[in-house]
Amino acid sequence: MGKKKIKVDDPYALKKAFTKGDLFTKLSVIICGFGCIMRKQVVKGILMLLIEVGYILFMVNSGFHNLSLIGSLGTQKQGEVWNEAAGVYEYTQGDNSVLILLYAVATIFLTLAFIVFWALQLKHAYKLQTYQEEGREIPTLKEDIASLFDKNLHCTLMFLPSLGILFLNIIPLCYMILMAFTNYSKKGDHQVLFDWVGLKVFAEVLDFRSDTGKQFWGVLIWTIVWAIFATFLNYIMGMILAMLINRKRTRLKSMWRFFFVLSVAVPQFVSLMIISIMLQDHGAVNVMLQNAGIISSPIPWLSNAAWARVTVIVVNLWVGIPYTMLQVTGILQNIPSELYEAAKVDGAGPVTIFFKITLPYMLFVTTPYLITAFTGNVNNFNVIYLLTGGGPTPVGNTAGKTDLLVTWLFKLTVEQQYFNVGAVIGILTFVVLSIIALVTYRNSGSYKNEEAFM
């Protein structure tokens, strides 16, 4: 009987490295790259060893110190000492909780990355052992490099994007989440040295009786109302516009599409700024309406809370309908014409055809798009901030009547510097959107019957 072949890409290779590994493999637990060095992959093994040495030196020099301060976030305040010789006050540098928390988070992620690296190099050492036991040739450095541009090309191409996501998304996100459990804000002068407060800020935000809680629930309700109107009005009206243009009897289809695509091509920032100027109390719109005798006094498009809420919804329709039209045009053209012909033969009118054929087909195909559009409208910073700035009427000390959660979050962090409250709002926004998106998608036909619609 031949020797039993060992499975190289074994998901339990790490466990087997401890139980079935030889001396070289087991020494790789302590000395990273040892198994590679002893099995003729010297350069790769030395690089692994240098990574381990570099991590140990970092932890000894600053890593353990960074982790030791995370519990207190610093205790020493900035001091003031009188220098008699110079005749001036000198300031001694105190602890900076912002940097302490940042360095601690970075150290934790670096440690996690090293653990992953340690596990991979140990599995690689066991893999080389299996190669040797099977009598297979161990790849050279040149062959390993060549594989990075062949069968392991995905690792080469995904390395830098993954690194970018880690440093630009995941680490800042974790830092923000931790910030929500502190008293980091200008309130009480907690901008340099702050402490852990647990769930205190969450309780304050969710409490109907507190000022912050009243603002949060008011802004949350308006955000949901805004997102529903902005999403479904854009969707229905964009679909109707696409159907009108795609009708057989509609002439100059390319010209109509060009006009609406042109409105999409103009930067939204420019369009919204111009509209904001035109809708001022003495802007172009009110002046033209007064000159035409339609109104006797300016309409407070943006200076009255009720008018402002209606205005931002209407302006968002003008901005968003062309996008929806472009999204659904191709889908409408793919609906089998036989369905419409059969419905007409059975005596169905345009309204019946729309609700029985067109709308169900569109909803089945575009449910993921609707979820994305709803999420985008909840986070629609441009329309609100550029038109009203969240105003005109304030809700509490920091929010306005037209503020969405995202614009309020901007004010809390950038303008008001309530960083802990802003972090809590960011977390709650993520939770609300995640629940809505997951529940909606999992109960939609697009998820349950992906290939069942005919």
C-alpha positions in Angstrom: 0.0 0.0 0.0 1.2 3.5 -0.8 1.7 6.2 1.7 -1.5 8.1 2.6 -1.4 11.5 1.0 -1.7 14.4 3.3 -4.1 17.1 2.4 -2.1 20.3 2.1 -4.9 22.9 2.1 -6.5 21.5 5.3 -8.8 23.8 7.3 -7.5 22.1 10.4 -3.9 22.7 9.5 -3.3 25.0 12.4 -4.5 22.4 14.9 -2.5 19.7 13.2 0.6 21.9 13.3 0.5 21.5 17.1 -0.4 17.8 17.2 1.3 16.4 14.1 4.0 18.9 13.4 7.7 17.9 13.6 10.4 19.8 15.5 10.8 22.5 12.9 7.1 23.2 12.7 6.6 23.3 16.4 9.6 25.6 16.9 7.8 28.0 14.4 5.3 28.6 17.3 8.0 30.5 19.1 10.3 31.5 16.3 8.4 32.7 13.3 9.7 31.5 10.0 11.9 28.8 11.5 10.1 26.1 9.6 10.7 28.0 6.3 14.4 28.6 7.1 15.0 24.9 7.8 13.2 23.8 4.6 15.2 26.0 2.2 12.9 29.0 2.1 15.5 31.1 3.8 14.6 34.6 2.6 10.9 34.1 3.4 11.7 32.7 6.8 14.1 35.6 7.6 11.3 38.1 6.6 8.9 36.4 8.9 11.4 36.5 11.7 12.0 40.2 11.2 8.3 40.9 11.4 8.2 39.0 14.7 11.2 40.9 16.1 9.7 44.2 14.9 6.4 43.5 16.7 8.2 42.5 19.9 10.3 45.7 19.9 7.2 47.8 19.3 5.3 46.2 22.1 8.3 46.6 24.5 8.9 50.2 23.5 5.4 51.6 23.4 2.7 48.9 22.8 2.3 47.7 26.4 2.4 51.3 27.5 -0.4 52.2 25.1 -2.6 49.3 26.3 -1.9 50.1 30.0 -3.5 53.5 29.6 -6.7 52.5 27.9 -8.4 51.8 31.2 -7.9 55.3 32.6 -7.4 57.3 29.3 -4.9 59.4 31.2 -5.0 61.1 34.6 -2.5 63.9 34.4 -3.8 67.4 33.5 -1.8 70.1 31.9 0.2 71.9 34.6 1.2 75.5 35.1 4.6 76.3 36.8 6.0 79.7 37.5 9.6 80.1 36.2 11.2 82.8 38.5 14.3 83.1 36.3 12.4 83.9 33.2 9.4 85.6 34.9 6.8 83.6 33.0 4.5 80.6 33.5 5.6 77.4 31.9 3.1 74.7 31.0 3.8 71.0 31.5 2.3 68.7 29.0 -0.4 66.5 30.5 -2.1 63.3 29.1 -4.1 63.5 25.9 -7.0 61.1 26.0 -7.6 61.4 22.3 -4.1 60.1 21.4 -4.1 57.5 24.2 -7.3 56.0 22.8 -6.1 56.2 19.2 -2.7 54.6 20.0 -4.5 51.9 22.1 -6.9 51.0 19.2 -4.0 51.0 16.7 -2.0 48.7 19.1 -4.9 46.3 19.4 -5.4 46.1 15.6 -1.6 45.6 15.2 -1.7 42.8 17.7 -4.6 41.1 15.9 -2.8 41.4 12.6 0.3 39.8 14.2 -1.8 36.9 15.5 -3.2 36.4 12.0 0.3 36.5 10.6 1.6 34.1 13.3 -1.2 31.6 12.5 -0.5 31.8 8.7 3.2 31.3 9.1 2.6 28.3 11.3 0.2 26.8 8.8 2.8 27.5 6.1 5.5 25.7 8.1 3.2 22.6 8.4 2.4 22.9 4.7 6.1 22.7 3.9 6.4 19.7 6.2 3.7 17.9 4.2 5.5 18.7 1.0 8.6 17.1 2.4 6.8 14.1 3.7 5.1 13.5 0.3 8.4 13.9 -1.5 7.2 17.0 -3.3 9.5 19.8 -4.4 9.4 22.8 -2.1 8.8 26.0 -4.1 11.6 28.5 -4.5 11.4 32.2 -3.8 11.2 32.9 -7.5 8.3 30.4 -7.9 6.5 32.0 -4.9 6.8 35.5 -6.4 5.6 34.1 -9.8 2.5 32.6 -8.1 1.5 36.1 -6.8 0.9 37.0 -10.5 -0.7 33.8 -11.5 -2.8 31.5 -9.2 -2.5 33.9 -6.2 -3.1 37.0 -8.3 -6.3 37.8 -6.2 -4.1 38.2 -3.1 -1.8 40.6 -4.9 -4.6 42.8 -6.2 -6.7 42.7 -3.0 -3.8 43.5 -0.6 -3.7 47.3 -1.0 -7.5 47.8 -1.1 -7.9 45.6 2.0 -5.2 47.6 3.7 -7.0 50.9 2.8 -10.3 49.6 4.2 -8.6 48.6 7.4 -6.9 52.0 8.0 -9.5 54.3 6.5 -12.7 52.5 7.5 -12.4 49.8 10.2 -10.0 51.4 12.6 -11.7 54.9 12.5 -15.1 53.1 12.9 -13.9 51.2 16.0 -12.4 54.4 17.4 -15.7 56.2 16.9 -17.6 53.3 18.6 -15.3 53.5 21.6 -15.7 57.3 21.7 -19.5 56.8 22.3 -18.7 55.3 25.8 -16.7 58.4 26.9 -17.5 62.0 27.9 -15.4 63.4 25.1 -17.0 66.8 24.3 -16.6 70.5 24.9 -19.3 70.1 27.7 -17.4 70.2 31.0 -14.1 70.9 29.2 -13.6 67.2 28.3 -11.8 67.8 25.0 -8.3 66.9 26.0 -8.7 64.6 29.1 -11.8 62.5 29.2 -13.0 59.3 31.0 -15.1 56.2 30.3 -18.8 56.7 31.2 -20.2 53.4 29.9 -23.8 53.6 28.5 -24.5 57.0 30.1 -24.5 58.9 26.7 -26.7 56.2 25.1 -29.2 56.6 28.0 -29.2 60.4 27.6 -29.8 60.2 23.8 -32.6 57.6 24.1 -34.3 59.4 27.1 -37.5 61.2 25.9 -37.2 63.6 28.9 -33.7 64.9 28.2 -33.0 67.7 25.8 -30.7 65.5 23.7 -33.3 62.7 23.7 -36.1 65.1 22.5 -33.8 66.3 19.7 -32.9 62.7 18.7 -36.4 61.4 18.5 -37.6 64.5 16.7 -34.8 64.2 14.1 -35.2 60.4 13.8 -38.9 60.7 13.0 -38.4 63.4 10.4 -35.5 61.4 8.9 -37.7 58.4 8.4 -40.6 60.5 7.0 -38.1 62.2 4.6 -36.5 59.0 3.5 -39.9 57.4 2.7 -41.2 60.3 0.7 -37.8 60.9 -1.0 -37.4 57.2 -1.9 -40.9 56.2 -3.1 -41.9 59.4 -4.8 -38.7 59.4 -6.8 -39.2 55.7 -7.6 -42.8 56.0 -8.8 -42.4 59.3 -10.6 -39.1 58.2 -12.2 -40.8 54.9 -13.4 -43.8 56.9 -14.8 -41.4 59.2 -16.6 -39.4 56.3 -18.1 -42.7 54.6 -19.2 -43.8 57.8 -20.9 -40.5 58.2 -22.8 -40.5 54.5 -23.8 -44.0 54.5 -25.2 -44.2 53.6 -28.9 -46.2 56.7 -29.6 -43.6 59.0 -27.9 -41.5 60.9 -30.5 -38.0 62.2 -30.0 -37.1 59.8 -27.3 -33.4 60.6 -27.5 -34.1 64.3 -27.0 -36.2 63.8 -23.9 -33.6 61.4 -22.4 -30.9 63.9 -23.2 -32.7 66.7 -21.3 -33.0 64.6 -18.1 -29.5 63.2 -18.4 -28.2 66.7 -18.7 -29.8 67.5 -15.3 -27.9 64.6 -13.8 -24.6 65.7 -15.4 -24.7 69.1 -13.7 -23.0 68.8 -10.3 -25.5 68.5 -7.5 -23.6 71.0 -5.4 -24.0 73.7 -8.1 -27.7 72.9 -8.7 -28.6 73.0 -5.0 -26.8 76.2 -4.3 -28.5 77.9 -7.2 -31.9 76.6 -6.1 -31.2 77.8 -2.5 -30.5 81.3 -3.8 -33.6 81.3 -6.0 -35.9 80.2 -3.1 -34.9 82.9 -0.7 -37.6 85.3 0.6 -36.5 87.8 -2.0 -35.2 85.4 -4.5 -36.0 84.9 -8.2 -39.0 82.6 -7.6 -40.8 84.9 -5.2 -40.0 88.0 -7.3 -41.4 86.4 -10.5 -44.6 85.2 -8.6 -45.2 88.6 -7.2 -44.6 90.4 -10.5 -47.1 88.0 -12.1 -49.7 88.9 -9.4 -49.9 85.3 -8.2 -48.8 86.1 -4.6 -48.9 89.3 -2.6 -46.1 88.5 -0.2 -43.1 86.2 -0.4 -43.6 82.5 0.2 -41.2 81.4 3.0 -39.8 78.5 1.0 -36.8 78.0 3.3 -37.6 80.3 6.3 -40.6 78.5 7.6 -40.3 75.0 9.0 -43.4 73.4 7.3 -42.6 75.1 4.0 -38.9 74.1 4.2 -39.8 70.4 4.8 -42.1 70.4 1.7 -39.5 72.3 -0.3 -36.6 69.9 0.3 -38.8 67.0 -0.6 -39.9 68.7 -3.9 -36.3 69.8 -4.8 -35.1 66.2 -4.1 -37.7 65.0 -6.6 -36.2 67.3 -9.2 -32.7 66.0 -8.4 -33.6 62.3 -8.0 -36.2 61.5 -10.6 -33.7 61.5 -13.6 -31.5 59.0 -11.7 -34.5 56.7 -11.2 -35.5 57.1 -14.8 -32.1 55.9 -16.0 -32.1 53.0 -13.5 -35.5 51.6 -14.6 -35.3 52.3 -18.4 -33.4 49.2 -19.2 -35.6 47.1 -16.9 -38.8 48.3 -18.5 -37.4 47.4 -22.0 -36.8 43.9 -20.8 -40.4 43.2 -19.7 -41.7 40.7 -22.3 -44.1 42.5 -24.7 -46.2 39.3 -24.8 -47.4 40.1 -21.3 -48.7 43.5 -22.3 -50.3 42.1 -25.5 -52.1 39.3 -23.6 -53.4 41.8 -21.0 -54.8 44.0 -23.7 -56.5 41.1 -25.4 -58.1 40.3 -22.0 -59.4 43.8 -21.8 -57.0 45.3 -19.2 -56.6 49.0 -19.2 -53.4 51.0 -18.7 -53.9 51.3 -14.9 -54.6 47.6 -14.5 -51.6 46.7 -16.7 -49.4 49.0 -14.5 -50.4 47.5 -11.2 -50.6 43.9 -12.4 -47.6 43.6 -14.7 -45.2 46.6 -14.6 -45.1 47.4 -10.9 -44.8 43.8 -9.6 -42.0 43.1 -12.2 -40.2 46.3 -11.3 -40.5 45.7 -7.5 -39.2 42.2 -7.9 -36.1 43.4 -9.8 -35.4 46.7 -8.1 -35.9 45.8 -4.4 -32.1 46.0 -3.7 -32.0 49.3 -5.5 -34.9 50.6 -3.3 -33.1 49.6 -0.2 -29.9 51.3 -1.4 -32.0 54.4 -2.3 -33.6 54.5 1.1 -30.3 54.2 2.8 -28.9 57.0 0.6 -31.8 59.3 1.4 -31.3 58.7 5.1 -27.7 59.9 4.6 -28.6 62.6 2.0 -26.4 65.3 3.4 -26.3 67.5 0.3 -29.9 68.4 -0.2 -30.6 69.3 3.4 -27.4 71.1 4.3 -27.1 73.1 1.1 -30.7 74.2 1.0 -31.7 74.8 4.6 -28.6 74.0 6.7 -31.0 72.0 8.9 -33.0 75.1 9.8 -34.9 77.3 10.0 -36.5 76.5 13.3 -34.2 75.0 16.0 -35.0 71.8 17.9 -33.1 72.1 21.2 -29.6 73.5 21.1 -28.0 71.7 18.2 -30.7 70.4 15.7 -33.1 72.1 13.3 -36.5 71.1 12.0 -35.2 69.9 8.7 -32.0 68.2 10.1 -31.5 64.6 9.2 -29.5 62.3 11.4 -26.5 62.8 9.2 -26.6 66.6 9.1 -27.2 66.7 12.9 -24.2 64.4 13.3 -22.1 66.8 11.3 -23.2 69.7 13.5 -22.6 67.8 16.7 -19.0 66.8 15.7 -17.7 69.6 13.5 -19.6 72.7 14.7 -20.6 71.9 18.3 -17.8 69.4 19.2 -20.1 67.0 21.1 -18.0 64.1 19.9 -19.4 61.4 22.2 -23.0 62.3 21.4 -22.1 62.3 17.7 -20.6 58.9 18.0 -23.8 57.6 19.6 -25.9 59.1 16.8 -23.6 57.4 14.3 -24.0 54.0 15.9 -27.8 54.3 16.3 -28.1 55.4 12.6 -26.2 52.3 11.6 -28.4 50.1 13.7 -31.6 51.6 12.3 -30.5 51.3 8.7 -29.1 47.8 9.2 -32.4 46.5 10.7 -34.5 48.1 8.0 -32.3 46.9 5.1 -31.9 43.3 6.4 -35.6 42.8 7.3 -36.8 44.4 4.0 -34.5 42.4 1.8 -34.9 39.1 3.5 -38.7 39.4 3.2 -38.6 40.5 -0.5 -39.3 38.4 -3.5 -35.8 39.2 -4.8 -34.3 37.2 -1.9 -36.9 34.4 -1.4 -37.7 33.7 -5.1 -34.7 34.9 -7.0 -35.5 32.9 -10.2 -39.3 32.3 -9.7 -40.7 35.5 -11.3 -42.0 35.0 -14.8 
